[in-house]
């Protein structure tokens, strides 16, 4: 798996990086925002793509 397609997903509430994912950067230009489970908050929260 190439590293240039990997992105980090950060929780918007507690600001911890809890998930990694892949993204096609040629198709998706904007940053991803997904609802995912956060281990620190212990609930589903909005996660945003970080640098």
C-alpha positions in Angstrom: 0.0 0.0 0.0 1.5 3.3 -1.0 2.0 5.9 1.7 0.8 8.9 -0.5 -2.7 7.5 -0.4 -2.8 7.1 3.3 -4.6 9.8 5.5 -5.0 10.2 9.2 -8.5 10.8 10.7 -8.6 13.0 13.8 -11.5 13.2 16.2 -13.1 16.7 16.3 -13.9 16.5 20.0 -10.8 15.1 21.7 -8.3 15.9 18.9 -6.7 12.4 18.9 -5.7 10.5 15.7 -7.6 7.2 16.0 -8.1 6.0 12.4 -6.1 5.7 9.2 -7.7 5.4 5.8 -7.0 5.6 2.1 -8.1 8.2 -0.3 -7.8 8.8 -4.1 -6.4 12.3 -4.1 -7.0 12.7 -7.8 -10.8 12.3 -7.5 -11.4 13.7 -4.0 -9.9 17.2 -3.6 -11.6 18.2 -0.4 -10.8 16.8 3.1 -12.8 13.9 4.2 -15.3 14.1 7.1 -16.7 10.8 8.4 -18.5 9.7 11.5 -16.4 7.1 13.2 -16.1 5.5 16.7 -13.5 7.2 18.9 -11.9 5.0 21.6 -11.1 8.0 23.8 -14.6 9.5 23.7 -16.3 6.1 23.6 -18.9 7.2 21.1 -19.4 8.0 17.4 -18.0 11.4 16.6 -17.1 13.3 13.5 -13.6 12.6 12.3 -11.7 15.0 9.9 -8.7 14.3 7.7 -5.5 15.8 9.0 -2.2 16.5 7.2 
